[in-house]
């Protein structure tokens, strides 16, 4: 099942994508793609519906972030050994954790806004994990049962803000529109193995990243279990699990985004995104 949100920013409505690729309106049945809707019971209720009886939505509608009510946007750093190498860093003995502000979340095709003073805005295609129920001290063996589904994320990053100005990575990860998610939340029953998904990203039509979740150092189940030892995870929380090699920082010479650049990215079975880079209008 593919769940989504559509409409103007801040006024999105819940929907689903049927087997024909038609968007169906769920707003008469659920308040949003959040909270109890993401529970096993809530998803089972939606799965039992006949999509053909639901209102159709204009296919040209804007798609918003595929999940609402995200309290925590947690990212895992250097989680692909070859990406760590291109970054000049060693694979960490435990996952590197940093937060991305939830105000960075935007729709999958909304523009990437290059912040004022930026010189090194970069791209990162990543597998996103959406939590479906309150999760605390869960074992790795049981962790996948706590996941509502998976989505595509672009962990947009400003490398100078992240690494060259003292402090934590968060300020280089949290600028407005640095967190495109979607187009859909694909429920976990449709993804037999989250560690067997191809992923790719292009800039202006040129391939920059091409990899697979199979080369993650710490898999999705481990990441959820690990995080739950330190904090409770709640429905709608997102865990972005790291990126394969091919980021701009790792190119020779390093290459970064500028206004007018077009980023396209995708993950097998999770859909794709397209973003045009713009300078911050504020």
C-alpha positions as a Markdown table, in Angstrom:
| # | Residue | x | y | z |
|---|---|---|---|---|
| 1 | Unk | 0.0 | 0.0 | 0.0 |
| 2 | Unk | 1.3 | 3.5 | -1.0 |
| 3 | Unk | 0.1 | 6.3 | 1.2 |
| 4 | Unk | 0.7 | 10.0 | 0.4 |
| 5 | Unk | -0.4 | 13.5 | 1.2 |
| 6 | Unk | -1.5 | 16.0 | -1.4 |
| 7 | Unk | -2.4 | 19.7 | -1.7 |
| 8 | Unk | -1.0 | 23.1 | -0.9 |
| 9 | Unk | 1.8 | 23.3 | 1.7 |
| 10 | Unk | 0.5 | 23.3 | 5.2 |
| 11 | Unk | -3.0 | 22.2 | 4.0 |
| 12 | Unk | -2.3 | 18.6 | 2.7 |
| 13 | Unk | -4.9 | 15.9 | 2.7 |
| 14 | Unk | -4.3 | 12.2 | 3.2 |
| 15 | Unk | -4.5 | 9.9 | 0.2 |
| 16 | Unk | -3.4 | 6.6 | -1.3 |
| 17 | Unk | -2.1 | 5.5 | -4.7 |
| 18 | Unk | -4.2 | 2.7 | -6.2 |
| 19 | Unk | -2.9 | -0.1 | -8.4 |
| 20 | Unk | -3.5 | 2.0 | -11.6 |
| 21 | Unk | -1.4 | 4.9 | -10.3 |
| 22 | Unk | -4.5 | 7.0 | -9.5 |
| 23 | Unk | -4.4 | 9.1 | -6.3 |
| 24 | Unk | -7.5 | 8.5 | -4.1 |
| 25 | Unk | -8.7 | 10.8 | -1.4 |
| 26 | Unk | -8.7 | 9.4 | 2.1 |
| 27 | Unk | -9.7 | 12.6 | 3.9 |
| 28 | Unk | -13.2 | 11.3 | 4.6 |
| 29 | Unk | -11.8 | 8.3 | 6.5 |
| 30 | Unk | -8.7 | 9.5 | 8.3 |
| 31 | Unk | -7.5 | 12.8 | 9.6 |
| 32 | Unk | -4.0 | 12.4 | 8.2 |
| 33 | Unk | -1.1 | 10.0 | 7.6 |
| 34 | Unk | 0.0 | 10.2 | 11.2 |
| 35 | Unk | -0.6 | 8.8 | 14.7 |
| 36 | Unk | -3.0 | 5.8 | 14.9 |
| 37 | Unk | -3.3 | 5.7 | 11.1 |
| 38 | Unk | 0.3 | 4.4 | 11.0 |
| 39 | Unk | -0.4 | 1.7 | 13.6 |
| 40 | Unk | -0.9 | -1.9 | 12.4 |
| 41 | Unk | -4.6 | -1.6 | 13.1 |
| 42 | Unk | -4.9 | 1.7 | 11.2 |
| 43 | Unk | -3.0 | 0.4 | 8.2 |
| 44 | Unk | -5.1 | -2.9 | 8.2 |
| 45 | Unk | -8.2 | -0.8 | 8.0 |
| 46 | Unk | -6.9 | 1.2 | 5.0 |
| 47 | Unk | -5.8 | -2.0 | 3.4 |
| 48 | Unk | -9.3 | -3.4 | 3.6 |
| 49 | Unk | -10.7 | -0.6 | 1.5 |
| 50 | Unk | -11.7 | -0.8 | -2.1 |
| 51 | Unk | -9.8 | 2.2 | -3.6 |
| 52 | Unk | -12.1 | 2.4 | -6.6 |
| 53 | Unk | -14.9 | 3.8 | -4.5 |
| 54 | Unk | -12.8 | 6.6 | -3.1 |
| 55 | Unk | -12.7 | 10.0 | -4.8 |
| 56 | Unk | -10.1 | 10.5 | -7.5 |
| 57 | Unk | -7.6 | 13.3 | -7.2 |
| 58 | Unk | -6.3 | 15.4 | -10.1 |
| 59 | Unk | -2.9 | 13.8 | -11.0 |
| 60 | Unk | -1.3 | 17.3 | -11.4 |
| 61 | Unk | -1.8 | 18.0 | -7.7 |
| 62 | Unk | 1.2 | 18.9 | -5.5 |
| 63 | Unk | 2.4 | 16.0 | -3.4 |
| 64 | Unk | 3.4 | 17.0 | 0.2 |
| 65 | Unk | 5.5 | 15.1 | 2.7 |
| 66 | Unk | 4.1 | 11.5 | 2.8 |
| 67 | Unk | 3.8 | 11.5 | 6.6 |
| 68 | Unk | 2.5 | 14.1 | 9.0 |
| 69 | Unk | 3.1 | 14.7 | 12.7 |
| 70 | Unk | 6.8 | 13.9 | 12.6 |
| 71 | Unk | 8.2 | 14.7 | 16.0 |
| 72 | Unk | 11.8 | 13.5 | 15.3 |
| 73 | Unk | 13.7 | 13.4 | 12.1 |
| 74 | Unk | 16.8 | 11.3 | 13.0 |
| 75 | Unk | 19.6 | 10.7 | 10.6 |
| 76 | Unk | 22.4 | 8.1 | 10.5 |
| 77 | Unk | 25.8 | 9.4 | 9.3 |
| 78 | Unk | 28.5 | 7.6 | 7.5 |
| 79 | Unk | 26.4 | 4.4 | 7.2 |
| 80 | Unk | 27.9 | 3.2 | 3.9 |
| 81 | Unk | 31.6 | 2.2 | 4.1 |
| 82 | Unk | 32.4 | 3.6 | 0.6 |
| 83 | Unk | 30.7 | 6.9 | 1.5 |
| 84 | Unk | 32.8 | 7.2 | 4.6 |
| 85 | Unk | 35.9 | 6.6 | 2.5 |
| 86 | Unk | 35.0 | 9.4 | 0.1 |
| 87 | Unk | 34.4 | 11.7 | 3.0 |
| 88 | Unk | 37.9 | 10.8 | 4.4 |
| 89 | Unk | 36.4 | 9.3 | 7.5 |
| 90 | Unk | 36.4 | 5.8 | 9.1 |
| 91 | Unk | 33.3 | 3.7 | 9.5 |
| 92 | Unk | 32.2 | 4.4 | 13.1 |
| 93 | Unk | 32.1 | 1.6 | 15.6 |
| 94 | Unk | 28.5 | 2.6 | 16.4 |
| 95 | Unk | 26.0 | 4.6 | 14.3 |
| 96 | Unk | 26.5 | 8.3 | 14.2 |
| 97 | Unk | 23.3 | 10.0 | 15.1 |
| 98 | Unk | 22.2 | 13.6 | 14.3 |
| 99 | Unk | 18.9 | 15.4 | 14.1 |
| 100 | Unk | 17.4 | 17.2 | 11.2 |
| 101 | Unk | 14.9 | 19.9 | 12.2 |
| 102 | Unk | 11.3 | 18.9 | 11.3 |
| 103 | Unk | 11.0 | 22.4 | 9.8 |
| 104 | Unk | 13.2 | 21.2 | 7.0 |
| 105 | Unk | 10.6 | 18.6 | 5.8 |
| 106 | Unk | 9.0 | 19.4 | 2.5 |
| 107 | Unk | 7.3 | 17.6 | -0.4 |
| 108 | Unk | 9.2 | 15.4 | -2.8 |
| 109 | Unk | 9.2 | 17.8 | -5.7 |
| 110 | Unk | 9.4 | 21.1 | -3.8 |
| 111 | Unk | 12.4 | 23.2 | -4.6 |
| 112 | Unk | 15.7 | 22.8 | -2.7 |
| 113 | Unk | 16.3 | 26.2 | -1.2 |
| 114 | Unk | 20.0 | 27.2 | -1.1 |
| 115 | Unk | 20.4 | 29.1 | 2.1 |
| 116 | Unk | 21.9 | 32.6 | 2.4 |
| 117 | Unk | 25.7 | 32.4 | 2.6 |
| 118 | Unk | 25.8 | 28.8 | 1.3 |
| 119 | Unk | 28.8 | 27.7 | -0.8 |
| 120 | Unk | 28.5 | 23.9 | -0.4 |
| 121 | Unk | 24.9 | 22.7 | -0.6 |
| 122 | Unk | 25.1 | 19.0 | -1.3 |
| 123 | Unk | 22.7 | 16.0 | -2.1 |
| 124 | Unk | 22.2 | 12.6 | -0.4 |
| 125 | Unk | 19.7 | 10.0 | -1.6 |
| 126 | Unk | 18.6 | 7.9 | 1.5 |
| 127 | Unk | 16.2 | 5.3 | 2.6 |
| 128 | Unk | 13.8 | 6.7 | 5.1 |
| 129 | Unk | 12.1 | 4.5 | 7.8 |
| 130 | Unk | 8.8 | 5.7 | 9.2 |
| 131 | Unk | 7.9 | 4.5 | 12.7 |
| 132 | Unk | 4.4 | 3.1 | 13.2 |
| 133 | Unk | 4.1 | 2.7 | 17.0 |
| 134 | Unk | 5.8 | 3.8 | 20.2 |
| 135 | Unk | 9.1 | 2.0 | 20.3 |
| 136 | Unk | 11.5 | 1.7 | 23.3 |
| 137 | Unk | 14.2 | -0.9 | 24.0 |
| 138 | Unk | 13.2 | -3.0 | 21.1 |
| 139 | Unk | 15.4 | -5.9 | 19.9 |
| 140 | Unk | 16.8 | -6.0 | 16.4 |
| 141 | Unk | 14.8 | -9.1 | 15.8 |
| 142 | Unk | 11.5 | -7.2 | 16.6 |
| 143 | Unk | 12.5 | -3.8 | 15.2 |
| 144 | Unk | 11.0 | -4.2 | 11.7 |
| 145 | Unk | 7.5 | -4.8 | 13.3 |
| 146 | Unk | 7.7 | -1.3 | 14.7 |
| 147 | Unk | 8.0 | 0.2 | 11.2 |
| 148 | Unk | 4.9 | 1.5 | 9.4 |
| 149 | Unk | 6.8 | 1.8 | 6.1 |
| 150 | Unk | 9.6 | 3.2 | 4.1 |
| 151 | Unk | 10.1 | 6.3 | 2.0 |
| 152 | Unk | 12.6 | 8.1 | -0.2 |
| 153 | Unk | 14.5 | 11.0 | 1.4 |
| 154 | Unk | 17.0 | 13.5 | 0.2 |
| 155 | Unk | 19.2 | 14.5 | 3.1 |
| 156 | Unk | 20.2 | 17.9 | 1.6 |
| 157 | Unk | 23.3 | 19.2 | 3.4 |
| 158 | Unk | 25.3 | 22.4 | 3.6 |
| 159 | Unk | 28.8 | 21.1 | 4.1 |
| 160 | Unk | 30.4 | 24.3 | 5.3 |
| 161 | Unk | 27.7 | 24.8 | 7.8 |
| 162 | Unk | 28.0 | 21.2 | 8.8 |
| 163 | Unk | 31.7 | 20.7 | 9.1 |
| 164 | Unk | 33.6 | 24.0 | 8.9 |
| 165 | Unk | 31.7 | 25.9 | 11.5 |
| 166 | Unk | 32.1 | 24.7 | 15.1 |
| 167 | Unk | 29.4 | 22.7 | 16.7 |
| 168 | Unk | 27.2 | 19.8 | 15.6 |
| 169 | Unk | 26.1 | 18.7 | 12.2 |
| 170 | Unk | 22.5 | 19.8 | 12.8 |
| 171 | Unk | 22.9 | 23.3 | 11.5 |
| 172 | Unk | 24.2 | 22.0 | 8.1 |
| 173 | Unk | 21.3 | 19.7 | 7.8 |
| 174 | Unk | 18.3 | 21.7 | 8.9 |
| 175 | Unk | 17.8 | 24.6 | 6.5 |
| 176 | Unk | 14.4 | 25.1 | 5.0 |
| 177 | Unk | 13.5 | 22.4 | 2.4 |
| 178 | Unk | 16.5 | 20.3 | 3.3 |
| 179 | Unk | 14.3 | 17.3 | 4.0 |
| 180 | Unk | 12.2 | 16.3 | 0.9 |
| 181 | Unk | 10.3 | 13.0 | 1.8 |
| 182 | Unk | 8.1 | 10.9 | -0.4 |
| 183 | Unk | 6.4 | 10.7 | -2.8 |
| 184 | Unk | 4.8 | 7.8 | -0.9 |
| 185 | Unk | 5.0 | 5.9 | 2.3 |
| 186 | Unk | 5.2 | 2.3 | 1.2 |
| 187 | Unk | 3.9 | 0.0 | 3.9 |
| 188 | Unk | 6.4 | -2.6 | 5.3 |
| 189 | Unk | 4.4 | -5.5 | 3.9 |
| 190 | Unk | 5.4 | -4.5 | 0.4 |
| 191 | Unk | 9.1 | -4.3 | 1.2 |
| 192 | Unk | 10.3 | -7.9 | 2.0 |
| 193 | Unk | 13.9 | -6.8 | 2.6 |
| 194 | Unk | 14.8 | -3.1 | 3.2 |
| 195 | Unk | 18.4 | -4.1 | 2.6 |
| 196 | Unk | 17.8 | -5.0 | -1.0 |
| 197 | Unk | 16.8 | -1.8 | -2.7 |
| 198 | Unk | 18.6 | 0.0 | -5.5 |
| 199 | Unk | 19.0 | 3.7 | -5.2 |
| 200 | Unk | 20.2 | 6.5 | -7.5 |
| 201 | Unk | 20.5 | 10.3 | -7.9 |
| 202 | Unk | 21.3 | 12.6 | -10.8 |
| 203 | Unk | 22.2 | 16.3 | -11.0 |
| 204 | Unk | 21.2 | 17.9 | -14.3 |
| 205 | Unk | 20.8 | 14.5 | -15.9 |
| 206 | Unk | 24.3 | 13.2 | -14.9 |
| 207 | Unk | 24.5 | 10.3 | -12.5 |
| 208 | Unk | 26.0 | 11.1 | -9.2 |
| 209 | Unk | 24.9 | 8.3 | -6.9 |
| 210 | Unk | 24.1 | 4.7 | -7.8 |
| 211 | Unk | 24.1 | 2.2 | -5.0 |
| 212 | Unk | 22.1 | -0.3 | -2.9 |
| 213 | Unk | 20.9 | -0.5 | 0.6 |
| 214 | Unk | 22.7 | -3.9 | 0.8 |
| 215 | Unk | 25.9 | -2.0 | 1.5 |
| 216 | Unk | 24.6 | -0.2 | 4.5 |
| 217 | Unk | 26.9 | -0.8 | 7.6 |
| 218 | Unk | 24.0 | -0.7 | 10.0 |
| 219 | Unk | 20.7 | -2.0 | 8.5 |
| 220 | Unk | 17.3 | -0.5 | 9.1 |
| 221 | Unk | 16.4 | -3.0 | 11.9 |
| 222 | Unk | 19.6 | -2.4 | 13.7 |
| 223 | Unk | 19.2 | 1.4 | 13.4 |
| 224 | Unk | 15.7 | 1.3 | 14.9 |
| 225 | Unk | 16.7 | -1.0 | 17.7 |
| 226 | Unk | 19.8 | 1.1 | 18.4 |
| 227 | Unk | 17.9 | 4.4 | 18.6 |
| 228 | Unk | 15.3 | 2.9 | 20.8 |
| 229 | Unk | 17.9 | 2.2 | 23.5 |
| 230 | Unk | 18.4 | 6.0 | 23.9 |
| 231 | Unk | 15.0 | 7.5 | 23.1 |
| 232 | Unk | 11.4 | 6.5 | 22.6 |
| 233 | Unk | 10.4 | 6.5 | 18.9 |
| 234 | Unk | 6.9 | 7.6 | 18.2 |
| 235 | Unk | 4.5 | 7.2 | 15.2 |
| 236 | Unk | 5.5 | 9.4 | 12.4 |
| 237 | Unk | 9.1 | 9.7 | 13.4 |
| 238 | Unk | 11.5 | 9.4 | 10.5 |
| 239 | Unk | 14.9 | 7.7 | 10.5 |
| 240 | Unk | 17.0 | 8.5 | 7.4 |
| 241 | Unk | 19.6 | 5.8 | 7.2 |
| 242 | Unk | 22.5 | 7.2 | 5.3 |
| 243 | Unk | 23.7 | 7.6 | 1.7 |
| 244 | Unk | 25.9 | 5.7 | -0.7 |
| 245 | Unk | 29.0 | 7.3 | -2.4 |
| 246 | Unk | 28.7 | 10.0 | -5.0 |
| 247 | Unk | 28.0 | 13.2 | -3.0 |
| 248 | Unk | 29.3 | 16.5 | -4.2 |
| 249 | Unk | 31.8 | 16.7 | -1.3 |
| 250 | Unk | 33.5 | 13.5 | -2.5 |
| 251 | Unk | 34.0 | 14.6 | -6.2 |
| 252 | Unk | 37.3 | 15.7 | -7.5 |
| 253 | Unk | 37.1 | 18.7 | -7.4 |
| 254 | Unk | 34.2 | 18.9 | -5.0 |
| 255 | Unk | 31.0 | 20.1 | -6.8 |
| 256 | Unk | 28.0 | 21.7 | -5.1 |
| 257 | Unk | 24.5 | 22.7 | -6.0 |
| 258 | Unk | 23.6 | 26.1 | -7.4 |
| 259 | Unk | 20.4 | 27.9 | -8.4 |
| 260 | Unk | 18.9 | 26.3 | -11.4 |
| 261 | Unk | 20.3 | 22.8 | -10.9 |
| 262 | Unk | 17.9 | 19.9 | -11.1 |
| 263 | Unk | 18.2 | 16.9 | -8.7 |
| 264 | Unk | 16.4 | 13.7 | -9.5 |
| 265 | Unk | 16.6 | 10.6 | -7.3 |
| 266 | Unk | 14.8 | 7.4 | -6.5 |
| 267 | Unk | 14.8 | 4.1 | -4.7 |
| 268 | Unk | 13.4 | 0.8 | -6.0 |
| 269 | Unk | 9.7 | 0.5 | -5.2 |
| 270 | Unk | 9.6 | 3.8 | -3.3 |
| 271 | Unk | 9.2 | 6.2 | -6.2 |
| 272 | Unk | 11.3 | 9.2 | -7.2 |
| 273 | Unk | 11.7 | 12.9 | -6.6 |
| 274 | Unk | 12.6 | 15.9 | -8.7 |
| 275 | Unk | 13.8 | 19.2 | -7.2 |
| 276 | Unk | 14.9 | 22.4 | -8.8 |
| 277 | Unk | 17.4 | 24.4 | -6.7 |
| 278 | Unk | 16.6 | 28.1 | -6.0 |
| 279 | Unk | 18.2 | 30.8 | -4.0 |
| 280 | Unk | 16.5 | 31.6 | -0.7 |
| 281 | Unk | 13.9 | 34.2 | -1.5 |
| 282 | Unk | 13.7 | 35.5 | 2.1 |
